[in-house]
Amino acid sequence: MQTLPIWAFHGAKDTTVRPAESERMVEAVKREGGDAKLTVYPGAGHDSWTETYDNPALYDWFLKHKR
């Protein structure tokens, strides 16, 4: 887990999975020395992937990492 970077995305208005669950996951990864970050979209519900895939920074982030 420490060598696999994680970028999690969540909608602040998600009623299916509470945003706090992603926050807990990211904090747990960081506590163990992992590289994790979280983006919360204030206006999004469970569909956070639409804004995520429209974000050019995601593709730059992908290209900065390799296994």
PQR file with spaces between the fields and no chain letter, atoms N, CA, C, O and H, PARSE charges and radii, in Angstrom:
ATOM       1  N    MET     1       0.828   -1.183    0.000 -0.4000 1.5000
ATOM       2  CA   MET     1       0.000    0.000    0.000 -0.0000 2.0000
ATOM       3  C    MET     1       0.872    1.247    0.000  0.5500 1.7000
ATOM       4  O    MET     1       0.449    2.288   -0.502 -0.5500 1.4000
ATOM       5  N    GLN     2       2.047    1.170    0.535 -0.4000 1.5000
ATOM       6  CA   GLN     2       2.895    2.350    0.636 -0.0000 2.0000
ATOM       7  C    GLN     2       3.465    2.778   -0.707  0.5500 1.7000
ATOM       8  O    GLN     2       3.893    3.923   -0.850 -0.5500 1.4000
ATOM       9  H    GLN     2       2.391    0.324    0.943  0.4000 1.0000
ATOM      10  N    THR     3       3.481    1.904   -1.680 -0.4000 1.5000
ATOM      11  CA   THR     3       4.062    2.257   -2.971 -0.0000 2.0000
ATOM      12  C    THR     3       3.010    2.518   -4.035  0.5500 1.7000
ATOM      13  O    THR     3       3.364    2.884   -5.156 -0.5500 1.4000
ATOM      14  H    THR     3       3.133    0.974   -1.564  0.4000 1.0000
ATOM      15  N    LEU     4       1.757    2.348   -3.735 -0.4000 1.5000
ATOM      16  CA   LEU     4       0.689    2.570   -4.696 -0.0000 2.0000
ATOM      17  C    LEU     4      -0.025    3.877   -4.359  0.5500 1.7000
ATOM      18  O    LEU     4      -0.743    3.939   -3.361 -0.5500 1.4000
ATOM      19  H    LEU     4       1.470    2.051   -2.825  0.4000 1.0000
ATOM      20  N    PRO     5       0.156    4.925   -5.171 -0.5600 1.5000
ATOM      21  CA   PRO     5      -0.501    6.190   -4.877  0.2800 2.0000
ATOM      22  C    PRO     5      -2.013    6.073   -5.086  0.5500 1.7000
ATOM      23  O    PRO     5      -2.482    5.373   -5.983 -0.5500 1.4000
ATOM      24  N    ILE     6      -2.751    6.768   -4.246 -0.4000 1.5000
ATOM      25  CA   ILE     6      -4.215    6.738   -4.304 -0.0000 2.0000
ATOM      26  C    ILE     6      -4.732    8.163   -4.361  0.5500 1.7000
ATOM      27  O    ILE     6      -4.319    9.023   -3.583 -0.5500 1.4000
ATOM      28  H    ILE     6      -2.371    7.337   -3.517  0.4000 1.0000
ATOM      29  N    TRP     7      -5.643    8.396   -5.296 -0.4000 1.5000
ATOM      30  CA   TRP     7      -6.371    9.661   -5.343 -0.0000 2.0000
ATOM      31  C    TRP     7      -7.841    9.291   -5.329  0.5500 1.7000
ATOM      32  O    TRP     7      -8.366    8.770   -6.313 -0.5500 1.4000
ATOM      33  H    TRP     7      -5.979    7.697   -5.928  0.4000 1.0000
ATOM      34  N    ALA     8      -8.489    9.551   -4.246 -0.4000 1.5000
ATOM      35  CA   ALA     8      -9.904    9.220   -4.084 -0.0000 2.0000
ATOM      36  C    ALA     8     -10.764   10.448   -4.394  0.5500 1.7000
ATOM      37  O    ALA     8     -10.344   11.586   -4.184 -0.5500 1.4000
ATOM      38  H    ALA     8      -8.063    9.974   -3.446  0.4000 1.0000
ATOM      39  N    PHE     9     -11.957   10.198   -4.891 -0.4000 1.5000
ATOM      40  CA   PHE     9     -12.898   11.256   -5.243 -0.0000 2.0000
ATOM      41  C    PHE     9     -14.244   10.932   -4.621  0.5500 1.7000
ATOM      42  O    PHE     9     -14.659    9.775   -4.561 -0.5500 1.4000
ATOM      43  H    PHE     9     -12.298    9.274   -5.062  0.4000 1.0000
ATOM      44  N    HIS    10     -14.920   11.983   -4.158 -0.4000 1.5000
ATOM      45  CA   HIS    10     -16.208   11.752   -3.500 -0.0000 2.0000
ATOM      46  C    HIS    10     -17.090   12.979   -3.690  0.5500 1.7000
ATOM      47  O    HIS    10     -16.596   14.105   -3.743 -0.5500 1.4000
ATOM      48  H    HIS    10     -14.583   12.923   -4.207  0.4000 1.0000
ATOM      49  N    GLY    11     -18.380   12.757   -3.792 -0.4000 1.5000
ATOM      50  CA   GLY    11     -19.342   13.849   -3.840 -0.0000 2.0000
ATOM      51  C    GLY    11     -19.793   14.195   -2.432  0.5500 1.7000
ATOM      52  O    GLY    11     -20.145   13.305   -1.657 -0.5500 1.4000
ATOM      53  H    GLY    11     -18.781   11.841   -3.750  0.4000 1.0000
ATOM      54  N    ALA    12     -19.788   15.474   -2.093 -0.4000 1.5000
ATOM      55  CA   ALA    12     -20.180   15.906   -0.746 -0.0000 2.0000
ATOM      56  C    ALA    12     -21.647   15.591   -0.453  0.5500 1.7000
ATOM      57  O    ALA    12     -22.038   15.449    0.705 -0.5500 1.4000
ATOM      58  H    ALA    12     -19.503   16.197   -2.722  0.4000 1.0000
ATOM      59  N    LYS    13     -22.453   15.484   -1.508 -0.4000 1.5000
ATOM      60  CA   LYS    13     -23.885   15.216   -1.329 -0.0000 2.0000
ATOM      61  C    LYS    13     -24.234   13.740   -1.539  0.5500 1.7000
ATOM      62  O    LYS    13     -25.397   13.402   -1.758 -0.5500 1.4000
ATOM      63  H    LYS    13     -22.135   15.599   -2.449  0.4000 1.0000
ATOM      64  N    ASP    14     -23.256   12.887   -1.474 -0.4000 1.5000
ATOM      65  CA   ASP    14     -23.466   11.444   -1.661 -0.0000 2.0000
ATOM      66  C    ASP    14     -24.258   10.877   -0.489  0.5500 1.7000
ATOM      67  O    ASP    14     -23.828   10.961    0.661 -0.5500 1.4000
ATOM      68  H    ASP    14     -22.311   13.162   -1.296  0.4000 1.0000
ATOM      69  N    THR    15     -25.409   10.304   -0.788 -0.4000 1.5000
ATOM      70  CA   THR    15     -26.225    9.684    0.258 -0.0000 2.0000
ATOM      71  C    THR    15     -26.091    8.164    0.239  0.5500 1.7000
ATOM      72  O    THR    15     -26.631    7.481    1.109 -0.5500 1.4000
ATOM      73  H    THR    15     -25.758   10.235   -1.722  0.4000 1.0000
ATOM      74  N    THR    16     -25.370    7.632   -0.754 -0.4000 1.5000
ATOM      75  CA   THR    16     -25.150    6.181   -0.835 -0.0000 2.0000
ATOM      76  C    THR    16     -23.969    5.772    0.037  0.5500 1.7000
ATOM      77  O    THR    16     -24.060    4.823    0.816 -0.5500 1.4000
ATOM      78  H    THR    16     -24.931    8.186   -1.460  0.4000 1.0000
ATOM      79  N    VAL    17     -22.877    6.486   -0.098 -0.4000 1.5000
ATOM      80  CA   VAL    17     -21.674    6.275    0.716 -0.0000 2.0000
ATOM      81  C    VAL    17     -21.290    7.638    1.274  0.5500 1.7000
ATOM      82  O    VAL    17     -21.040    8.576    0.517 -0.5500 1.4000
ATOM      83  H    VAL    17     -22.803    7.257   -0.731  0.4000 1.0000
ATOM      84  N    ARG    18     -21.244    7.745    2.566 -0.4000 1.5000
ATOM      85  CA   ARG    18     -20.930    9.028    3.189 -0.0000 2.0000
ATOM      86  C    ARG    18     -19.489    9.447    2.871  0.5500 1.7000
ATOM      87  O    ARG    18     -18.584    8.612    2.876 -0.5500 1.4000
ATOM      88  H    ARG    18     -21.447    6.983    3.182  0.4000 1.0000
ATOM      89  N    PRO    19     -19.280   10.729    2.598 -0.5600 1.5000
ATOM      90  CA   PRO    19     -17.922   11.213    2.325  0.2800 2.0000
ATOM      91  C    PRO    19     -16.944   10.895    3.458  0.5500 1.7000
ATOM      92  O    PRO    19     -15.747   10.740    3.215 -0.5500 1.4000
ATOM      93  N    ALA    20     -17.430   10.798    4.664 -0.4000 1.5000
ATOM      94  CA   ALA    20     -16.553   10.483    5.801 -0.0000 2.0000
ATOM      95  C    ALA    20     -15.853    9.140    5.613  0.5500 1.7000
ATOM      96  O    ALA    20     -14.760    8.937    6.142 -0.5500 1.4000
ATOM      97  H    ALA    20     -18.402   10.924    4.862  0.4000 1.0000
ATOM      98  N    GLU    21     -16.463    8.223    4.870 -0.4000 1.5000
ATOM      99  CA   GLU    21     -15.825    6.919    4.641 -0.0000 2.0000
ATOM     100  C    GLU    21     -14.567    7.069    3.795  0.5500 1.7000
ATOM     101  O    GLU    21     -13.558    6.417    4.065 -0.5500 1.4000
ATOM     102  H    GLU    21     -17.350    8.388    4.440  0.4000 1.0000
ATOM     103  N    SER    22     -14.615    7.919    2.778 -0.4000 1.5000
ATOM     104  CA   SER    22     -13.412    8.167    1.971 -0.0000 2.0000
ATOM     105  C    SER    22     -12.363    8.907    2.795  0.5500 1.7000
ATOM     106  O    SER    22     -11.167    8.637    2.676 -0.5500 1.4000
ATOM     107  H    SER    22     -15.434    8.449    2.559  0.4000 1.0000
ATOM     108  N    GLU    23     -12.812    9.833    3.622 -0.4000 1.5000
ATOM     109  CA   GLU    23     -11.879   10.547    4.491 -0.0000 2.0000
ATOM     110  C    GLU    23     -11.163    9.577    5.428  0.5500 1.7000
ATOM     111  O    GLU    23      -9.952    9.681    5.623 -0.5500 1.4000
ATOM     112  H    GLU    23     -13.783   10.052    3.718  0.4000 1.0000
ATOM     113  N    ARG    24     -11.902    8.644    6.005 -0.4000 1.5000
ATOM     114  CA   ARG    24     -11.294    7.645    6.903 -0.0000 2.0000
ATOM     115  C    ARG    24     -10.293    6.776    6.163  0.5500 1.7000
ATOM     116  O    ARG    24      -9.217    6.483    6.685 -0.5500 1.4000
ATOM     117  H    ARG    24     -12.886    8.560    5.847  0.4000 1.0000
ATOM     118  N    MET    25     -10.640    6.360    4.945 -0.4000 1.5000
ATOM     119  CA   MET    25      -9.751    5.511    4.160 -0.0000 2.0000
ATOM     120  C    MET    25      -8.447    6.246    3.849  0.5500 1.7000
ATOM     121  O    MET    25      -7.363    5.694    4.037 -0.5500 1.4000
ATOM     122  H    MET    25     -11.513    6.598    4.521  0.4000 1.0000
ATOM     123  N    VAL    26      -8.548    7.479    3.377 -0.4000 1.5000
ATOM     124  CA   VAL    26      -7.358    8.244    3.014 -0.0000 2.0000
ATOM     125  C    VAL    26      -6.484    8.483    4.242  0.5500 1.7000
ATOM     126  O    VAL    26      -5.263    8.353    4.162 -0.5500 1.4000
ATOM     127  H    VAL    26      -9.428    7.927    3.224  0.4000 1.0000
ATOM     128  N    GLU    27      -7.075    8.821    5.347 -0.4000 1.5000
ATOM     129  CA   GLU    27      -6.299    9.033    6.573 -0.0000 2.0000
ATOM     130  C    GLU    27      -5.612    7.749    7.035  0.5500 1.7000
ATOM     131  O    GLU    27      -4.479    7.793    7.514 -0.5500 1.4000
ATOM     132  H    GLU    27      -8.067    8.927    5.412  0.4000 1.0000
ATOM     133  N    ALA    28      -6.284    6.617    6.896 -0.4000 1.5000
ATOM     134  CA   ALA    28      -5.683    5.332    7.279 -0.0000 2.0000
ATOM     135  C    ALA    28      -4.469    5.024    6.409  0.5500 1.7000
ATOM     136  O    ALA    28      -3.442    4.565    6.910 -0.5500 1.4000
ATOM     137  H    ALA    28      -7.205    6.582    6.507  0.4000 1.0000
ATOM     138  N    VAL    29      -4.584    5.273    5.117 -0.4000 1.5000
ATOM     139  CA   VAL    29      -3.463    5.032    4.212 -0.0000 2.0000
ATOM     140  C    VAL    29      -2.284    5.939    4.587  0.5500 1.7000
ATOM     141  O    VAL    29      -1.140    5.489    4.642 -0.5500 1.4000
ATOM     142  H    VAL    29      -5.418    5.645    4.710  0.4000 1.0000
ATOM     143  N    LYS    30      -2.573    7.204    4.841 -0.4000 1.5000
ATOM     144  CA   LYS    30      -1.518    8.146    5.226 -0.0000 2.0000
ATOM     145  C    LYS    30      -0.846    7.744    6.538  0.5500 1.7000
ATOM     146  O    LYS    30       0.372    7.855    6.675 -0.5500 1.4000
ATOM     147  H    LYS    30      -3.503    7.569    4.797  0.4000 1.0000
ATOM     148  N    ARG    31      -1.642    7.279    7.499 -0.4000 1.5000
ATOM     149  CA   ARG    31      -1.072    6.850    8.793 -0.0000 2.0000
ATOM     150  C    ARG    31      -0.069    5.725    8.619  0.5500 1.7000
ATOM     151  O    ARG    31       0.892    5.614    9.380 -0.5500 1.4000
ATOM     152  H    ARG    31      -2.632    7.189    7.388  0.4000 1.0000
ATOM     153  N    GLU    32      -0.297    4.895    7.615 -0.4000 1.5000
ATOM     154  CA   GLU    32       0.606    3.764    7.362 -0.0000 2.0000
ATOM     155  C    GLU    32       1.755    4.145    6.430  0.5500 1.7000
ATOM     156  O    GLU    32       2.525    3.283    6.006 -0.5500 1.4000
ATOM     157  H    GLU    32      -1.078    4.985    6.997  0.4000 1.0000
ATOM     158  N    GLY    33       1.869    5.434    6.111 -0.4000 1.5000
ATOM     159  CA   GLY    33       2.974    5.890    5.277 -0.0000 2.0000
ATOM     160  C    GLY    33       2.674    5.910    3.794  0.5500 1.7000
ATOM     161  O    GLY    33       3.574    6.129    2.983 -0.5500 1.4000
ATOM     162  H    GLY    33       1.244    6.134    6.455  0.4000 1.0000
ATOM     163  N    GLY    34       1.434    5.688    3.431 -0.4000 1.5000
ATOM     164  CA   GLY    34       1.056    5.672    2.027 -0.0000 2.0000
ATOM     165  C    GLY    34       0.833    7.058    1.458  0.5500 1.7000
ATOM     166  O    GLY    34       0.726    8.043    2.188 -0.5500 1.4000
ATOM     167  H    GLY    34       0.703    5.511    4.090  0.4000 1.0000
ATOM     168  N    ASP    35       0.766    7.110    0.152 -0.4000 1.5000
ATOM     169  CA   ASP    35       0.557    8.347   -0.598 -0.0000 2.0000
ATOM     170  C    ASP    35      -0.901    8.384   -1.041  0.5500 1.7000
ATOM     171  O    ASP    35      -1.268    7.727   -2.015 -0.5500 1.4000
ATOM     172  H    ASP    35       0.853    6.309   -0.441  0.4000 1.0000
ATOM     173  N    ALA    36      -1.730    9.140   -0.341 -0.4000 1.5000
ATOM     174  CA   ALA    36      -3.157    9.204   -0.660 -0.0000 2.0000
ATOM     175  C    ALA    36      -3.661   10.626   -0.523  0.5500 1.7000
ATOM     176  O    ALA    36      -3.223   11.387    0.340 -0.5500 1.4000
ATOM     177  H    ALA    36      -1.432    9.674    0.450  0.4000 1.0000
ATOM     178  N    LYS    37      -4.591   10.961   -1.398 -0.4000 1.5000
ATOM     179  CA   LYS    37      -5.245   12.261   -1.287 -0.0000 2.0000
ATOM     180  C    LYS    37      -6.705   12.095   -1.663  0.5500 1.7000
ATOM     181  O    LYS    37      -7.097   11.097   -2.269 -0.5500 1.4000
ATOM     182  H    LYS    37      -4.947   10.343   -2.099  0.4000 1.0000
ATOM     183  N    LEU    38      -7.504   13.086   -1.296 -0.4000 1.5000
ATOM     184  CA   LEU    38      -8.944   13.031   -1.507 -0.0000 2.0000
ATOM     185  C    LEU    38      -9.418   14.349   -2.080  0.5500 1.7000
ATOM     186  O    LEU    38      -9.037   15.420   -1.606 -0.5500 1.4000
ATOM     187  H    LEU    38      -7.186   13.896   -0.804  0.4000 1.0000
ATOM     188  N    THR    39     -10.255   14.262   -3.106 -0.4000 1.5000
ATOM     189  CA   THR    39     -10.949   15.426   -3.638 -0.0000 2.0000
ATOM     190  C    THR    39     -12.436   15.208   -3.409  0.5500 1.7000
ATOM     191  O    THR    39     -12.993   14.183   -3.802 -0.5500 1.4000
ATOM     192  H    THR    39     -10.565   13.393   -3.490  0.4000 1.0000
ATOM     193  N    VAL    40     -13.075   16.188   -2.768 -0.4000 1.5000
ATOM     194  CA   VAL    40     -14.517   16.135   -2.530 -0.0000 2.0000
ATOM     195  C    VAL    40     -15.159   17.231   -3.364  0.5500 1.7000
ATOM     196  O    VAL    40     -14.805   18.404   -3.247 -0.5500 1.4000
ATOM     197  H    VAL    40     -12.622   17.021   -2.449  0.4000 1.0000
ATOM     198  N    TYR    41     -16.103   16.839   -4.205 -0.4000 1.5000
ATOM     199  CA   TYR    41     -16.821   17.797   -5.040 -0.0000 2.0000
ATOM     200  C    TYR    41     -18.059   18.273   -4.290  0.5500 1.7000
ATOM     201  O    TYR    41     -18.949   17.472   -4.005 -0.5500 1.4000
ATOM     202  H    TYR    41     -16.391   15.886   -4.300  0.4000 1.0000
ATOM     203  N    PRO    42     -18.131   19.565   -3.965 -0.5600 1.5000
ATOM     204  CA   PRO    42     -19.220   20.081   -3.133  0.2800 2.0000
ATOM     205  C    PRO    42     -20.618   19.855   -3.710  0.5500 1.7000
ATOM     206  O    PRO    42     -21.553   19.609   -2.948 -0.5500 1.4000
ATOM     207  N    GLY    43     -20.786   19.932   -5.016 -0.4000 1.5000
ATOM     208  CA   GLY    43     -22.116   19.814   -5.600 -0.0000 2.0000
ATOM     209  C    GLY    43     -22.485   18.424   -6.073  0.5500 1.7000
ATOM     210  O    GLY    43     -23.608   18.209   -6.529 -0.5500 1.4000
ATOM     211  H    GLY    43     -20.026   20.132   -5.634  0.4000 1.0000
ATOM     212  N    ALA    44     -21.575   17.481   -5.977 -0.4000 1.5000
ATOM     213  CA   ALA    44     -21.813   16.134   -6.517 -0.0000 2.0000
ATOM     214  C    ALA    44     -22.432   15.211   -5.486  0.5500 1.7000
ATOM     215  O    ALA    44     -22.191   15.329   -4.284 -0.5500 1.4000
ATOM     216  H    ALA    44     -20.663   17.655   -5.606  0.4000 1.0000
ATOM     217  N    GLY    45     -23.237   14.290   -5.991 -0.4000 1.5000
ATOM     218  CA   GLY    45     -23.780   13.233   -5.155 -0.0000 2.0000
ATOM     219  C    GLY    45     -22.919   11.990   -5.319  0.5500 1.7000
ATOM     220  O    GLY    45     -21.693   12.058   -5.238 -0.5500 1.4000
ATOM     221  H    GLY    45     -23.433   14.194   -6.967  0.4000 1.0000
ATOM     222  N    HIS    46     -23.576   10.846   -5.552 -0.4000 1.5000
ATOM     223  CA   HIS    46     -22.831    9.594   -5.703 -0.0000 2.0000
ATOM     224  C    HIS    46     -22.033    9.570   -7.009  0.5500 1.7000
ATOM     225  O    HIS    46     -21.057    8.829   -7.126 -0.5500 1.4000
ATOM     226  H    HIS    46     -24.572   10.791   -5.618  0.4000 1.0000
ATOM     227  N    ASP    47     -22.440   10.368   -7.978 -0.4000 1.5000
ATOM     228  CA   ASP    47     -21.778   10.416   -9.281 -0.0000 2.0000
ATOM     229  C    ASP    47     -20.605   11.394   -9.262  0.5500 1.7000
ATOM     230  O    ASP    47     -20.663   12.453   -9.887 -0.5500 1.4000
ATOM     231  H    ASP    47     -23.232   10.970   -7.884  0.4000 1.0000
ATOM     232  N    SER    48     -19.552   11.040   -8.550 -0.4000 1.5000
ATOM     233  CA   SER    48     -18.365   11.902   -8.533 -0.0000 2.0000
ATOM     234  C    SER    48     -17.457   11.616   -9.727  0.5500 1.7000
ATOM     235  O    SER    48     -16.536   12.387   -9.997 -0.5500 1.4000
ATOM     236  H    SER    48     -19.505   10.180   -8.043  0.4000 1.0000
ATOM     237  N    TRP    49     -17.698   10.542  -10.430 -0.4000 1.5000
ATOM     238  CA   TRP    49     -16.822   10.152  -11.535 -0.0000 2.0000
ATOM     239  C    TRP    49     -16.959   11.087  -12.729  0.5500 1.7000
ATOM     240  O    TRP    49     -15.994   11.253  -13.476 -0.5500 1.4000
ATOM     241  H    TRP    49     -18.446    9.915  -10.211  0.4000 1.0000
ATOM     242  N    THR    50     -18.121   11.705  -12.939 -0.4000 1.5000
ATOM     243  CA   THR    50     -18.272   12.605  -14.084 -0.0000 2.0000
ATOM     244  C    THR    50     -17.315   13.792  -13.963  0.5500 1.7000
ATOM     245  O    THR    50     -16.602   14.105  -14.916 -0.5500 1.4000
ATOM     246  H    THR    50     -18.904   11.570  -12.333  0.4000 1.0000
ATOM     247  N    GLU    51     -17.290   14.444  -12.823 -0.4000 1.5000
ATOM     248  CA   GLU    51     -16.347   15.557  -12.618 -0.0000 2.0000
ATOM     249  C    GLU    51     -14.906   15.066  -12.632  0.5500 1.7000
ATOM     250  O    GLU    51     -14.012   15.754  -13.125 -0.5500 1.4000
ATOM     251  H    GLU    51     -17.870   14.189  -12.049  0.4000 1.0000
ATOM     252  N    THR    52     -14.689   13.885  -12.092 -0.4000 1.5000
ATOM     253  CA   THR    52     -13.332   13.332  -12.038 -0.0000 2.0000
ATOM     254  C    THR    52     -12.779   13.122  -13.435  0.5500 1.7000
ATOM     255  O    THR    52     -11.662   13.552  -13.725 -0.5500 1.4000
ATOM     256  H    THR    52     -15.415   13.326  -11.690  0.4000 1.0000
ATOM     257  N    TYR    53     -13.535   12.474  -14.304 -0.4000 1.5000
ATOM     258  CA   TYR    53     -13.040   12.204  -15.661 -0.0000 2.0000
ATOM     259  C    TYR    53     -12.957   13.458  -16.515  0.5500 1.7000
ATOM     260  O    TYR    53     -12.257   13.467  -17.528 -0.5500 1.4000
ATOM     261  H    TYR    53     -14.442   12.125  -14.069  0.4000 1.0000
ATOM     262  N    ASP    54     -13.657   14.516  -16.126 -0.4000 1.5000
ATOM     263  CA   ASP    54     -13.565   15.793  -16.839 -0.0000 2.0000
ATOM     264  C    ASP    54     -12.391   16.645  -16.353  0.5500 1.7000
ATOM     265  O    ASP    54     -12.151   17.726  -16.891 -0.5500 1.4000
ATOM     266  H    ASP    54     -14.225   14.509  -15.303  0.4000 1.0000
ATOM     267  N    ASN    55     -11.670   16.177  -15.359 -0.4000 1.5000
ATOM     268  CA   ASN    55     -10.590   16.939  -14.741 -0.0000 2.0000
ATOM     269  C    ASN    55      -9.252   16.586  -15.400  0.5500 1.7000
ATOM     270  O    ASN    55      -8.744   15.484  -15.191 -0.5500 1.4000
ATOM     271  H    ASN    55     -11.865   15.299  -14.922  0.4000 1.0000
ATOM     272  N    PRO    56      -8.671   17.500  -16.193 -0.5600 1.5000
ATOM     273  CA   PRO    56      -7.394   17.209  -16.847  0.2800 2.0000
ATOM     274  C    PRO    56      -6.274   16.867  -15.861  0.5500 1.7000
ATOM     275  O    PRO    56      -5.337   16.152  -16.219 -0.5500 1.4000
ATOM     276  N    ALA    57      -6.359   17.364  -14.635 -0.4000 1.5000
ATOM     277  CA   ALA    57      -5.324   17.066  -13.645 -0.0000 2.0000
ATOM     278  C    ALA    57      -5.239   15.570  -13.350  0.5500 1.7000
ATOM     279  O    ALA    57      -4.176   15.068  -12.987 -0.5500 1.4000
ATOM     280  H    ALA    57      -7.120   17.944  -14.345  0.4000 1.0000
ATOM     281  N    LEU    58      -6.348   14.862  -13.502 -0.4000 1.5000
ATOM     282  CA   LEU    58      -6.343   13.409  -13.267 -0.0000 2.0000
ATOM     283  C    LEU    58      -5.382   12.715  -14.227  0.5500 1.7000
ATOM     284  O    LEU    58      -4.623   11.837  -13.817 -0.5500 1.4000
ATOM     285  H    LEU    58      -7.212   15.270  -13.797  0.4000 1.0000
ATOM     286  N    TYR    59      -5.407   13.100  -15.490 -0.4000 1.5000
ATOM     287  CA   TYR    59      -4.575   12.445  -16.499 -0.0000 2.0000
ATOM     288  C    TYR    59      -3.099   12.819  -16.325  0.5500 1.7000
ATOM     289  O    TYR    59      -2.214   12.002  -16.577 -0.5500 1.4000
ATOM     290  H    TYR    59      -6.023   13.814  -15.823  0.4000 1.0000
ATOM     291  N    ASP    60      -2.846   14.039  -15.899 -0.4000 1.5000
ATOM     292  CA   ASP    60      -1.465   14.419  -15.565 -0.0000 2.0000
ATOM     293  C    ASP    60      -0.970   13.584  -14.390  0.5500 1.7000
ATOM     294  O    ASP    60       0.173   13.127  -14.383 -0.5500 1.4000
ATOM     295  H    ASP    60      -3.565   14.702  -15.694  0.4000 1.0000
ATOM     296  N    TRP    61      -1.835   13.388  -13.395 -0.4000 1.5000
ATOM     297  CA   TRP    61      -1.493   12.588  -12.214 -0.0000 2.0000
ATOM     298  C    TRP    61      -1.184   11.146  -12.618  0.5500 1.7000
ATOM     299  O    TRP    61      -0.215   10.554  -12.141 -0.5500 1.4000
ATOM     300  H    TRP    61      -2.764   13.759  -13.401  0.4000 1.0000
ATOM     301  N    PHE    62      -2.024   10.580  -13.511 -0.4000 1.5000
ATOM     302  CA   PHE    62      -1.769    9.214  -14.006 -0.0000 2.0000
ATOM     303  C    PHE    62      -0.372    9.116  -14.620  0.5500 1.7000
ATOM     304  O    PHE    62       0.359    8.161  -14.360 -0.5500 1.4000
ATOM     305  H    PHE    62      -2.811   11.061  -13.898  0.4000 1.0000
ATOM     306  N    LEU    63      -0.013   10.087  -15.418 -0.4000 1.5000
ATOM     307  CA   LEU    63       1.253   10.032  -16.140 -0.0000 2.0000
ATOM     308  C    LEU    63       2.475   10.246  -15.252  0.5500 1.7000
ATOM     309  O    LEU    63       3.596    9.941  -15.659 -0.5500 1.4000
ATOM     310  H    LEU    63      -0.607   10.863  -15.629  0.4000 1.0000
ATOM     311  N    LYS    64       2.272   10.757  -14.066 -0.4000 1.5000
ATOM     312  CA   LYS    64       3.382   10.973  -13.124 -0.0000 2.0000
ATOM     313  C    LYS    64       3.729    9.716  -12.335  0.5500 1.7000
ATOM     314  O    LYS    64       4.732    9.683  -11.623 -0.5500 1.4000
ATOM     315  H    LYS    64       1.362   11.005  -13.735  0.4000 1.0000
ATOM     316  N    HIS    65       2.903    8.685  -12.460 -0.4000 1.5000
ATOM     317  CA   HIS    65       3.093    7.478  -11.652 -0.0000 2.0000
ATOM     318  C    HIS    65       3.280    6.254  -12.534  0.5500 1.7000
ATOM     319  O    HIS    65       2.718    6.159  -13.625 -0.5500 1.4000
ATOM     320  H    HIS    65       2.088    8.712  -13.038  0.4000 1.0000
ATOM     321  N    LYS    66       4.071    5.333  -12.045 -0.4000 1.5000
ATOM     322  CA   LYS    66       4.213    4.041  -12.712 -0.0000 2.0000
ATOM     323  C    LYS    66       4.563    3.007  -11.661  0.5500 1.7000
ATOM     324  O    LYS    66       5.081    3.338  -10.594 -0.5500 1.4000
ATOM     325  H    LYS    66       4.528    5.410  -11.159  0.4000 1.0000
ATOM     326  N    ARG    67       4.282    1.781  -11.965 -0.4000 1.5000
ATOM     327  CA   ARG    67       4.569    0.689  -11.043 -0.0000 2.0000
ATOM     328  C    ARG    67       5.890    0.073  -11.320  0.5500 1.7000
ATOM     329  O    ARG    67       6.290   -0.866  -10.632 -0.5500 1.4000
ATOM     330  H    ARG    67       3.861    1.513  -12.831  0.4000 1.0000
